[in-house]
Each structure stands twice: as structure tokens, then as C-alpha cells.
Amino acid sequence: MTVLKSTVDTAAAEHVANREAMLAKLAALDTDHAKALAGGGAKYVDRHHKRGKLLPRERIELLLDEDTAFLELSPLAAWGTDYTVGASVVAGIGVINGVECLITANDPTVRGGASNPWTLKKSVRAMDIAVANRLPVLSLVESGGADLPSQSEIFIPGGRMFRDLTRASAAGLPTITLVFGNSTAGGAYIPGMSDHVVMVKQQAKVFLGGPPLVKMATGEESDDEELGGADMHAAVSGLADHLAEDERDALRIGRDIVARLNWRKLGPGPTRAVVEPRYDAEDLLGIAPSDLRLPFDPREVIARLVDGSEFDEFKPRYGTSLVTGWASLHGYPVGILANARGVLFSAEAQKATQFIQLANSADVPLIFLQNTTGYMVGKEYEQAGIIKHGAMMINAVSNSTVPHLTVVLGASYGAGNYGMCGRAYDPRFLFTWPNAKSAVMGPAQLAGVLSIVARQAAAAKGAPYDDEADKNLRAMVEGQIEAQSLAPFLSGRLYDDGVIDPRDTRTVLGICLSAIHSAQVSGTRNFGVFRM
């Protein structure tokens, strides 16, 4: 393979400025992540610890193999809403007795671990990841059920959580639930629909209706233990397969269950030697301009991600605003599509289509590095068939069956988001750099379009146009679109799986590549009709 040559000058004023801007965004990101780590706040964390209980991330840490990574997913869920950042649940991928698993853990310090609408969205996304990548599922449960004030947004769609658990089991994915506290009402169906259930003695409480509800519904008097205690479920109902003495014992039993699954990956392991890139990942902080209107060479990013900085470029002289080529990352062969100058023309769309077909014929996963303002518009390009060619590329992305991984490095606007495998196109994982923005178009362009339409409407009616009102409208629209295009806003709404430090990109992609190979990796030959 060809070794990429880097021309990055880390001492250049532009690079230093970009680096400082990125570090500032990372500092803000750390503050947002700290909100998720804080859970319900010091008062509730202290109360939880005084009861002798572990926090969700402490439970996960003890569950995982020592010194292995935990890739937390959607940590900023609910950012910018009235709900706590993190959405009262921790989700991610970790290794347990050598097996990669999808793990979710309720955070009981946030309203007793109750599920709000964002908890539901995050949990559903986590299960989608488990099913798509064939990962065993472990649920660490301590939740009072639905957050009642928002039940209208949870009750009906929330049934999918239980449906997905049973479908995962039917698909051969082991489902394991460790119950550390309350698992009430609909939450009782999580252990009820899991393959393996562990309950902590004198802590776990699993019932469809608690004593007050039973009293109101039937007039029956009962207490927590006889109605849904761990001892009762272990000895009487049979819902508990294992009775743990304490939380650490429950985590030990959970690890033992995973060890006995006899779990095997169906996809190939790394087929090439893992060689560190020749260039420092630290350089990534200064490569992407703080002004997204300025282009940058994605080869400089690729050189700091792939093994040995080796990259065999495909059609390097054709459709040059899209870079395509072959590499390996942590020993896994990959194909890469990366935007070079933002705009996608007909040549780029046709080049991408052929490349995606080739990756499918070779059963090679694809990595999309997004920095695009969309497909080119204008009379010349419309007459040349940009719609057909853009549709061809989107067709290829839509019907490709090799796993897709997407990282948004900068801009992600318009249909370019679609062609470069945005969230709607079901990439196995999608991550965002802190500087990234995504919207239907740039704030100034969108505000300008609205202004032109309003002027035309006024002219059609023969009415005067208020320029001052137009100026205020444009400023308001630009501000709104800018705020709604920022990485934390989009991540808070689960349009990605997390905002990551650029320096961690290689590691994150490596974990994801390992996870996707738990399932078979195979391409398709059926792309439907390509319009020529």
C-alpha cells in the first residue's frame, strides 16, 4: 500500500488557532459529560452510597474485564431538554470474560431510575446496536418504571423495549438481567423476558404492582418482600435464576453467565498486522478548521487513523472532492469515503457508487468521513443530471449490506448527509467531532432562502416589503439554525452515538470494527435500478 505523506505544520498559525478552538470545544464537552456523570446530583449520589449501593458506572466497571475499554454510547442524551443529561441510563459496549456485550444500566440517582422519553429513545438505540451487531445484552436494572408526568410519551412506544428483548432472544442473542433494586410495573417485564435473571437479596423488588396498587386494585394487604422480593422470586415464583448475596456477588454471577454462553463471533477477526499510524493523533486537533467554510484535506485525517498510514486511493484523479480508497484499521480491512472540498458533484457521486459496489463485492466494511455541504446545485449541474447521480449514490448507500461506520468531521448539510451515510441510513455507529454541524443547509443560506421567498410573496401581492423586519427575521432564523446544528444539540437528540475527542477516533473505530465482526460481514449484489 501507499504510505500517505503529511504536510501538516503544527507550528503554523492556522493550525495553532484550529487546535485552540477545538480544545475550547472539548472543554465545553467535558462540562456536559460531567453533568451525565453527576447523575441526580451529590445529594442523591451520597444517599445511594450510604445505602451500600454502587452507582451504574461502578457496577459496569466491576462487570467488565480488568483494564478493558468501555465505549459509552449517547452520553449526552437529553442535552438541552428539561431532563437530566444522560437520560437516567448508561449504555455502551464492553468486554465481559472476553465477550463483547451491549450493557445498559439504570441510574437510580435520577428520579429513582425512572424512564423518561429520552431514556426510551436511548434504550431502543442501544438494543438496535445489539441486534445489528449480534451482541449479548446485559441489563443492570434499578428503576421505578415510567416517569409518570411524561407517561403519555412513554407508555405506548415503550412496549418496544420488551418486544425487542424477546426478539433478541429469538434471534439467538443472550439476554441477561441483573436486578439491583426496584423493577416495577412495565419494568418487571425486563427480567420477565430475559434469558437469565440474577436478583440481589433484600434489594431486588420485582412486581407488576406494588403494595399500594395491589391494595387499591384488589384490597389485598402485602409487603414488598412477599409481593416481589428476591427471596420470593428465587424460591416461589421461579423468576430469579440466581440469588446474589450482594451487588458484587450479582456482578460475579453475571460474569460467570457470560463465560458459559459458549459465544463465538461469526465475522472474521483482524486479518492484517496492527501497525500504529506514522503520524501523531494529537495533530487531529488542528487539522479541521474552526470555520467550516474552509476546506481541509481528509487524507491528513486518514493518515492518523489507519494502520501504518497506508492508503490505496481509488480514482484519485476523478471526482476529486471525494476521497475514496482502501486501508486497514486495527487489522480490519476497510474502505473509506471522505469529503475533500465539501460539495459533491456528479463525478463524485458516480465514483462513490462504484466504490460502494466494490466494497460489497469484497465484503469490506465502509467508513464515511463527513465534511459536506451537499450536492451541487445550479442550471449547469441540474442539466448534467446531478439528481440522477446523487440518487445513484444514495441508492448504493441505502442498499449496501456491509457495515457502515460514520464520523462527522465538520459540516454535514443537505442531501450530502444522506449520501455520506447519515443517521437515517442506519450506519452501525455514527460519531461526531465537537466542531461538527448538521442541518438542511447553512444558517445564512436558510435565512436567505426564507427572505427571498418572503420578498417574492410580498411582490406578488403588490405589498411593500419591511426591510427592518426582514433583517430581524434573518438574524433570528440564523441564530436558531446555528444553535440547532451544533454537536451537543444533535447528540442530545440521539442523532449520533456520541461526540468524541478527535484524538480518540482511531480507538473508537477500532472498538466498533471489533463489535461489528461479532456478526457476519457480507455484501450485496442487489442495488436495484440505477438511473443512468
ZIRAWO-V487253 format. One record per residue. OMEGA is omega as a letter, one per 20 degrees, with the letter a starting at -180 (999 if undefined). Layout:
omega=(OMEGA & OMEGA)
//
This chain:
omega=(r & r & r & r & a & r & a & r & a & r & a & a & a & a & a & r & r & a & a & r & r & r & r & r & r & r & r & r & r & r & r & r & r & r & r & r & a & r & a & r & a & a & a & r & r & r & a & r & a & r & r & a & r & r & a & a & r & r & a & a & r & r & a & r & a & r & r & a & r & r & a & a & r & a & a & r & r & r & r & r & r & a & a & r & a & r & r & r & r & r & r & a & r & a & r & a & r & a & r & a & r & a & r & a & r & r & a & r & r & r & r & a & a & a & r & a & a & r & a & a & a & a & r & r & r & r & r & r & r & a & a & a & r & a & r & a & r & r & r & a & r & a & r & r & a & r & a & r & r & a & a & r & a & a & a & r & a & r & r & a & a & r & a & r & a & r & r & r & r & r & r & r & r & r & a & r & r & a & a & a & r & r & a & r & r & r & r & a & r & r & a & a & r & a & a & a & r & r & a & a & r & r & a & r & a & r & r & r & r & a & r & a & r & r & a & a & a & a & a & r & r & r & a & a & a & a & a & a & a & r & a & a & r & a & a & a & a & r & r & r & a & r & a & r & r & a & a & r & r & r & r & r & r & r & r & r & r & a & a & a & a & a & r & r & r & r & r & r & r & a & a & r & r & a & r & r & a & a & a & r & r & a & a & r & a & a & a & a & r & r & a & r & a & a & r & a & a & r & r & r & a & a & a & r & a & a & r & a & a & a & r & a & a & a & a & a & a & a & a & r & r & r & r & r & a & r & r & a & a & r & r & r & r & r & a & r & a & r & a & a & r & a & r & r & r & a & r & a & r & r & r & a & r & a & r & r & a & r & r & r & a & a & a & r & a & r & r & r & a & r & a & r & r & r & a & r & r & a & a & a & r & a & r & r & a & r & a & a & r & r & r & r & a & r & a & r & a & a & r & a & r & a & r & r & a & r & r & a & a & a & r & a & r & a & r & r & a & a & r & r & r & a & a & a & r & r & r & r & r & r & a & r & a & a & a & r & r & r & r & r & r & a & a & r & a & r & r & r & r & r & r & r & a & r & r & r & r & r & r & r & a & a & r & a & a & a & a & r & r & r & r & r & a & r & r & a & r & r & a & a & r & a & a & r & a & a & a & r & a & r & r & r & r & r & r & r & r & r & a & r & r & a & a & a & a & a & r & r & r & r & a & r & r & a & a & r & r & r & r & r & a & r & r & r & a & r & a & a & r & r & a & 999)
//
